[in-house]
């Protein structure tokens, strides 16, 4: 890591200081869930790198401020994170397309999505791209016998084993993506 770049903890501290959430080291320690000594060390490191400065308010009170260099680095890291996130979403979307294409090619146009999340919305976007306007989707939070029509697409974690017996053609998209190492690869890229 280059000398003038921020590691994750430093970036978190710069974000907190930039948002003016921590007025003293004790607040910063609590917000970051770090010891007071660790926060002190991070502050000293950020000062030496030129990302923050201290403004002495009185004998006992100081104010932490981002320098222009600190603000620029915060913005650079935020943009970098945004690009990685967009890339990750695109990779997940492509994997979903691969998983769902065969189901759609077999003629399925009725889907029940179990779970409400951003992931479930992404599944719906993929189905719209694959099927055009010729499909129906219903969203459910829980299973009851009358609630499922068409192929059940599981878009949440911690699903009971009985569900697979009751709906043998269901597709657990969370597990399918994890099986293909998409999620671990993305975590590796982001981390």
C-alpha positions in Angstrom: 0.0 0.0 0.0 1.5 3.4 -0.9 2.5 5.6 2.0 -0.1 8.2 1.3 -3.1 6.0 0.9 -5.6 5.0 3.5 -6.2 1.6 5.0 -9.7 0.6 6.0 -9.6 1.8 9.5 -8.0 5.1 8.5 -10.7 5.5 5.8 -13.4 4.9 8.4 -11.9 7.5 10.7 -11.6 10.0 7.9 -15.3 9.4 7.0 -16.4 9.9 10.7 -14.3 13.1 11.0 -15.6 14.3 7.6 -19.2 13.8 8.7 -18.4 15.5 12.1 -19.8 12.6 14.0 -17.0 12.4 16.6 -16.1 15.4 18.7 -13.4 13.7 20.8 -11.3 10.5 20.9 -13.7 8.8 23.2 -16.6 9.4 20.7 -14.4 8.2 17.8 -13.4 5.1 19.8 -17.0 4.3 20.5 -18.1 4.9 16.9 -15.3 2.7 15.5 -15.5 0.1 18.2 -11.7 0.5 18.8 -9.7 1.2 21.9 -8.8 4.7 22.8 -5.1 3.9 22.2 -5.8 2.6 18.7 -7.8 5.7 17.8 -5.0 7.9 19.1 -2.5 6.0 17.0 -4.7 6.3 13.9 -5.2 10.0 14.5 -1.4 10.5 14.8 -0.8 8.5 11.6 -3.5 10.6 9.7 -1.9 13.8 10.9 1.5 12.7 9.8 0.2 11.7 6.4 -1.5 15.2 6.1 -5.1 13.9 6.0 -6.4 15.6 9.1 -5.4 18.5 11.4 -6.2 19.4 14.9 -7.7 22.7 15.9 -7.2 23.5 19.7 -10.5 24.9 21.0 -9.4 25.3 24.6 -6.9 23.6 27.0 -8.8 20.3 27.1 -10.8 20.3 23.9 -9.7 19.8 20.3 -11.5 19.6 17.0 -10.5 17.2 14.2 -10.7 18.6 10.7 -10.1 17.1 7.3 -7.4 18.8 5.3 -7.9 19.3 1.5 -5.6 16.3 1.0 -7.8 14.3 3.4 -11.0 15.4 1.6 -9.5 14.5 -1.8 -8.5 11.0 -0.6 -11.9 10.5 1.0 -13.5 11.3 -2.3 -11.1 9.2 -4.3 -11.7 6.1 -2.1 -15.5 6.7 -2.2 -15.4 6.8 -6.0 -13.2 3.7 -6.1 -15.6 1.9 -3.8 -18.6 2.9 -6.0 -16.9 1.6 -9.1 -16.1 -1.7 -7.4 -19.7 -2.0 -6.2 -21.1 -1.3 -9.7 -18.7 -3.9 -11.1 -19.8 -6.4 -8.4 -23.5 -5.9 -9.2 -22.8 -6.4 -12.9 -21.0 -9.6 -12.2 -23.9 -10.9 -10.0 -26.4 -9.9 -12.6 -24.5 -11.8 -15.3 -24.4 -14.9 -13.1 -28.1 -14.6 -12.5 -28.7 -14.5 -16.2 -26.7 -17.7 -16.7 -28.7 -19.4 -13.9 -32.2 -18.2 -15.1 -31.7 -18.5 -18.9 -32.3 -22.2 -19.0 -35.5 -21.9 -16.9 -36.8 -19.2 -19.3 -35.8 -21.2 -22.4 -37.8 -24.1 -21.1 -40.9 -21.8 -21.3 -41.3 -20.8 -17.6 -42.9 -17.3 -17.3 -44.4 -17.5 -13.8 -42.1 -16.8 -10.9 -42.5 -16.4 -7.2 -39.7 -14.6 -5.5 -39.2 -15.5 -1.8 -37.5 -12.7 0.0 -37.5 -8.9 -0.2 -34.1 -7.4 -0.8 -31.9 -5.5 -3.3 -30.9 -9.0 -4.5 -34.6 -9.9 -5.2 -34.9 -6.6 -7.2 -31.9 -7.6 -9.2 -33.5 -11.0 -9.9 -36.6 -9.2 -11.2 -34.5 -7.0 -13.4 -32.8 -10.0 -14.9 -36.2 -11.7 -15.5 -37.5 -8.6 -17.2 -34.4 -8.6 -19.5 -34.8 -12.3 -20.3 -38.6 -12.5 -20.7 -39.5 -9.0 -22.0 -43.1 -8.3 -20.9 -44.2 -11.9 -21.0 -43.8 -13.0 -17.4 -45.5 -12.7 -14.0 -43.8 -12.3 -10.7 -45.1 -12.3 -7.2 -43.0 -11.4 -4.2 -43.6 -13.2 -0.9 -41.9 -13.1 2.5 -43.1 -16.5 3.7 -44.3 -19.6 2.2 -47.9 -20.9 2.5 -49.3 -23.5 0.2 -51.4 -21.2 -2.0 -48.8 -18.5 -2.3 -46.4 -20.1 -4.9 -47.2 -20.1 -8.6 -44.6 -21.1 -11.2 -41.0 -21.5 -10.3 -40.0 -20.5 -6.8 -36.9 -18.4 -6.7 -35.3 -18.2 -3.3 -33.6 -14.8 -2.7 -32.9 -15.0 1.0 -30.7 -16.9 3.4 -31.6 -19.4 6.1 -34.3 -21.4 4.3 -35.8 -24.5 5.9 -34.9 -27.9 4.4 -38.6 -28.8 4.2 -39.1 -26.1 1.5 -36.9 -28.1 -0.9 -39.1 -31.2 -0.4 -42.3 -29.2 -0.8 -41.0 -27.4 -4.0 -38.4 -29.7 -5.6 -38.1 -27.4 -8.6 -37.3 -24.3 -6.6 -34.0 -22.5 -7.2 -32.1 -21.1 -4.3 -30.3 -18.3 -6.1 -28.2 -17.3 -3.1 -26.8 -20.8 -2.8 -26.4 -21.2 -6.5 -24.3 -18.0 -6.8 -22.2 -19.0 -3.7 -21.6 -22.5 -5.3 -20.1 -20.9 -8.3 -17.8 -18.8 -6.2 -19.2 -15.6 -7.5 -19.7 -14.2 -4.0 -16.2 -15.2 -2.7 -14.6 -13.8 -5.8 -16.4 -10.5 -5.3 -15.5 -10.3 -1.7 -11.9 -10.9 -2.7 -12.1 -8.1 -5.3 -13.6 -5.6 -2.9 -11.4 -6.6 0.0 
